[in-house]
Amino acid sequence: MTGAPGIHRHEHEHASAVHRHPHHHAGSAHEHRHGTGFEQLTYLVSPVHDLDPRSKTVATIVLILAIVLTPPVRPFEFALLVVMFAAVAAISRLPIATLFARACVVLPVAGTIAAFAPVTHSGGSLSVGGIAGAYAGGGWIAAWAILSKAWLCALATVVLSATTPVPRLIRGLEALRVPDIFITLFSFLSRYVDIFRAQLRSLRIALDSRAPTMGRLGRWRLYGNLAGNLFVRAYDRGERVHAAMLSRGFDGTLPTAETLRFGAGDILLLALVAMTATAVALY
Amino acid sequence: MHIPDGMLDTKTVASTWAAAVPALAWAVRDVRRRMTDGRLVLMSVMAALVFALQMLNFPVAGGTSGHFAGGALAAILLGPWPAVLVVTAVLFVQAFFFADGGVTALAANVLDMAIVAPFVGWWVYSLAVRVSDTRGGRTAGAFIAAWTACVAASLSAAMLVWASGAAPLLPVLGAMGFWHAIIGIGEGFVTAGLVAYVLAVRPDLVRGDARTMSARGLAGSLGATALAAAALSFLAYRRPDGLERVAAELSFLQRAEPLWTESPLAGYTIPGITGDALAGILAGLVGLTVTGLLTYTALQAFRRRRAVS
């Protein structure tokens, strides 16, 4: 592997799929890290992964607006959207079932509220008439509307987050004029949350291994101490990080290695999404 | 509870964005003015910490579990406006990167969890510290603050769901309030435990940073809360029509039954003034003024008593 020092990207085969990561070449050493689980999907190489994060973000928001604004999604519209997302997933070489399953995280919350709908529609009465009787249709339609819209919108963001590495997504948001304070917050969030999670996990393992007989209640009582310990560590880490940033010439702006290019594919995506969104919202 | 897309109707989505965007703009302005780059980096690391702490979950009942949310904690550690930004950033990342909470519902989630929770939490904590500025007082204050913030956030989420016509008011308020009163205990234990631990280990981190609110601030924020509540009630006053519209459009019902002919604010009309909207706004303003005066009087009395003792 030839390589000048510094960070750059190149493709490589891994686990029977082509990936592309930011690589760091220091002398002859070739280092890179593979993300775990879902994050791994964002480093696949596909036409959709190559699109500009700005157009993907805008397309996702437009699609979600259309789904939210439309009256209850009709079976035809639902099928159209599912087929469209499945096509995007296929072009992106993403496992469709994983995406569909991941979008299901919204169903418990949406389902709870959807369960109210049939009852609500009968004027709040719990009589059978409201659930299965003459007036039931509207209530069940309303429940379906809540569930289907929540799932489809979640699917849209899942496709976005599966085809765009987080640094590129943040870079796109920056280019879309999201205030710089939020860009800083997002960057640090995505950078440090896994570290703190790992620390929290090791604190819990330490607690479990030193108090194997302690009941769950006792353990929850100690959560505050774990959190406090983590807070003190995070505070110190924050100060260290800032000192390190200053020593590297931090001037209040976060530099980025991500370059954005708005190409023909992006125009195609936006045109397709505009047509789909119009069809869903207006018909 | 993260509200997903598709649950809130258009008028609620529009209203929540109209309310959240100015609040966020103010938060950005406040943080930019007050914070040095170093504090900003620290605040951002704290955002990652709050997100990581949401791993702490506690089963509530029968398979469901609640997790730590951290609105009150962020406000106690950083002050309310930075907390607004921190929790907003967490919600944004959850919505866009994890499909947890909707994109159009982001403003509603921001209102509940990034504005109501930190401000209510900070307000309660400040009150507790005013009553007793000891380690015990601050710990107890943190517990009550986190619990109250959790319940308040859930109730405001319930109000938004109700305003959208997705659920009847009392059941949704009751269900959300009941479960979050239980989840709030976990939230309170984590928050209070953290505050107690940090007070024992590094008291400078808690005492130095979180400036608690002045009496004027307490009164002002209560006024703002009352204003928000009035606005929300006014929003609710327009009878939810989402489901009926659905029913009418699909012609599923031969005759659309009015869902809530009597909303709680339906009686809030002022004699002699015609026009529901105008009366609603006036009712809100009158309520606000009365609440503000009562708060101010109470605080004055409280301060005078403190001055005497």
Chai-1 contact restraints between the chains, C-beta under 6 A:
chainA,res_idxA,chainB,res_idxB,connection_type,confidence,min_distance_angstrom,max_distance_angstrom,comment,restraint_id
A,I64,B,D5,contact,1.0,0.0,6.0,A-B,restraint_1
A,I64,B,V103,contact,1.0,0.0,6.0,A-B,restraint_2
A,V68,B,D5,contact,1.0,0.0,6.0,A-B,restraint_3
A,V68,B,G6,contact,1.0,0.0,6.0,A-B,restraint_4
A,V68,B,T104,contact,1.0,0.0,6.0,A-B,restraint_5
A,P71,B,E249,contact,1.0,0.0,6.0,A-B,restraint_6
A,P72,B,V246,contact,1.0,0.0,6.0,A-B,restraint_7
A,V105,B,A99,contact,1.0,0.0,6.0,A-B,restraint_8
A,V106,B,P4,contact,1.0,0.0,6.0,A-B,restraint_9
A,V109,B,P4,contact,1.0,0.0,6.0,A-B,restraint_10
A,A110,B,P4,contact,1.0,0.0,6.0,A-B,restraint_11
A,I113,B,M7,contact,1.0,0.0,6.0,A-B,restraint_12
A,I113,B,V161,contact,1.0,0.0,6.0,A-B,restraint_13
A,I113,B,A166,contact,1.0,0.0,6.0,A-B,restraint_14
A,I113,B,A167,contact,1.0,0.0,6.0,A-B,restraint_15
A,F116,B,A167,contact,1.0,0.0,6.0,A-B,restraint_16
A,T120,B,P168,contact,1.0,0.0,6.0,A-B,restraint_17
A,H121,B,L243,contact,1.0,0.0,6.0,A-B,restraint_18
A,G123,B,E257,contact,1.0,0.0,6.0,A-B,restraint_19
A,G124,B,P168,contact,1.0,0.0,6.0,A-B,restraint_20
A,G137,B,F252,contact,1.0,0.0,6.0,A-B,restraint_21
A,G138,B,A247,contact,1.0,0.0,6.0,A-B,restraint_22
A,G138,B,F252,contact,1.0,0.0,6.0,A-B,restraint_23
A,G138,B,L253,contact,1.0,0.0,6.0,A-B,restraint_24
A,A142,B,L243,contact,1.0,0.0,6.0,A-B,restraint_25
A,A142,B,V246,contact,1.0,0.0,6.0,A-B,restraint_26
A,I146,B,G6,contact,1.0,0.0,6.0,A-B,restraint_27
A,I146,B,M7,contact,1.0,0.0,6.0,A-B,restraint_28
A,K149,B,G6,contact,1.0,0.0,6.0,A-B,restraint_29
A,A150,B,P4,contact,1.0,0.0,6.0,A-B,restraint_30
A,A150,B,D5,contact,1.0,0.0,6.0,A-B,restraint_31
A,A150,B,G6,contact,1.0,0.0,6.0,A-B,restraint_32
A,C153,B,D5,contact,1.0,0.0,6.0,A-B,restraint_33
A,C153,B,G6,contact,1.0,0.0,6.0,A-B,restraint_34
A,C153,B,G102,contact,1.0,0.0,6.0,A-B,restraint_35
A,A154,B,A99,contact,1.0,0.0,6.0,A-B,restraint_36
A,T157,B,F96,contact,1.0,0.0,6.0,A-B,restraint_37
A,T157,B,A99,contact,1.0,0.0,6.0,A-B,restraint_38
A,V158,B,A99,contact,1.0,0.0,6.0,A-B,restraint_39
A,S161,B,F97,contact,1.0,0.0,6.0,A-B,restraint_40
A,P179,B,V28,contact,1.0,0.0,6.0,A-B,restraint_41
A,I181,B,V28,contact,1.0,0.0,6.0,A-B,restraint_42
A,T184,B,S44,contact,1.0,0.0,6.0,A-B,restraint_43
A,L185,B,S44,contact,1.0,0.0,6.0,A-B,restraint_44
A,L185,B,A47,contact,1.0,0.0,6.0,A-B,restraint_45
A,L185,B,A89,contact,1.0,0.0,6.0,A-B,restraint_46
A,F188,B,S44,contact,1.0,0.0,6.0,A-B,restraint_47
A,F188,B,V45,contact,1.0,0.0,6.0,A-B,restraint_48
A,F188,B,A48,contact,1.0,0.0,6.0,A-B,restraint_49
A,L189,B,A47,contact,1.0,0.0,6.0,A-B,restraint_50
A,L189,B,A48,contact,1.0,0.0,6.0,A-B,restraint_51
A,L189,B,F51,contact,1.0,0.0,6.0,A-B,restraint_52
A,L189,B,A89,contact,1.0,0.0,6.0,A-B,restraint_53
A,L189,B,V93,contact,1.0,0.0,6.0,A-B,restraint_54
A,Y192,B,V45,contact,1.0,0.0,6.0,A-B,restraint_55
A,Y192,B,A48,contact,1.0,0.0,6.0,A-B,restraint_56
A,V193,B,A48,contact,1.0,0.0,6.0,A-B,restraint_57
A,V193,B,F51,contact,1.0,0.0,6.0,A-B,restraint_58
A,V193,B,A52,contact,1.0,0.0,6.0,A-B,restraint_59
A,F196,B,A48,contact,1.0,0.0,6.0,A-B,restraint_60
A,F196,B,L49,contact,1.0,0.0,6.0,A-B,restraint_61
A,F196,B,A52,contact,1.0,0.0,6.0,A-B,restraint_62
A,R197,B,A52,contact,1.0,0.0,6.0,A-B,restraint_63
A,R197,B,M55,contact,1.0,0.0,6.0,A-B,restraint_64
A,L200,B,A52,contact,1.0,0.0,6.0,A-B,restraint_65
A,L200,B,M55,contact,1.0,0.0,6.0,A-B,restraint_66
A,W220,B,F58,contact,1.0,0.0,6.0,A-B,restraint_67
A,Y223,B,L56,contact,1.0,0.0,6.0,A-B,restraint_68
A,Y223,B,V190,contact,1.0,0.0,6.0,A-B,restraint_69
A,G224,B,F189,contact,1.0,0.0,6.0,A-B,restraint_70
A,G224,B,V190,contact,1.0,0.0,6.0,A-B,restraint_71
A,G224,B,G193,contact,1.0,0.0,6.0,A-B,restraint_72
A,G224,B,L194,contact,1.0,0.0,6.0,A-B,restraint_73
A,N225,B,G193,contact,1.0,0.0,6.0,A-B,restraint_74
A,N225,B,Y197,contact,1.0,0.0,6.0,A-B,restraint_75
A,A227,B,L53,contact,1.0,0.0,6.0,A-B,restraint_76
A,A227,B,V190,contact,1.0,0.0,6.0,A-B,restraint_77
A,A227,B,L194,contact,1.0,0.0,6.0,A-B,restraint_78
A,G228,B,L194,contact,1.0,0.0,6.0,A-B,restraint_79
A,G228,B,Y197,contact,1.0,0.0,6.0,A-B,restraint_80
A,G228,B,V198,contact,1.0,0.0,6.0,A-B,restraint_81
A,F231,B,L194,contact,1.0,0.0,6.0,A-B,restraint_82
A,V232,B,R202,contact,1.0,0.0,6.0,A-B,restraint_83
A,A234,B,V45,contact,1.0,0.0,6.0,A-B,restraint_84
A,A234,B,L49,contact,1.0,0.0,6.0,A-B,restraint_85
A,Y235,B,L205,contact,1.0,0.0,6.0,A-B,restraint_86
A,G238,B,V41,contact,1.0,0.0,6.0,A-B,restraint_87
A,G238,B,L42,contact,1.0,0.0,6.0,A-B,restraint_88
A,G238,B,V45,contact,1.0,0.0,6.0,A-B,restraint_89
A,H242,B,G38,contact,1.0,0.0,6.0,A-B,restraint_90
A,H242,B,V41,contact,1.0,0.0,6.0,A-B,restraint_91
A,G252,B,D37,contact,1.0,0.0,6.0,A-B,restraint_92
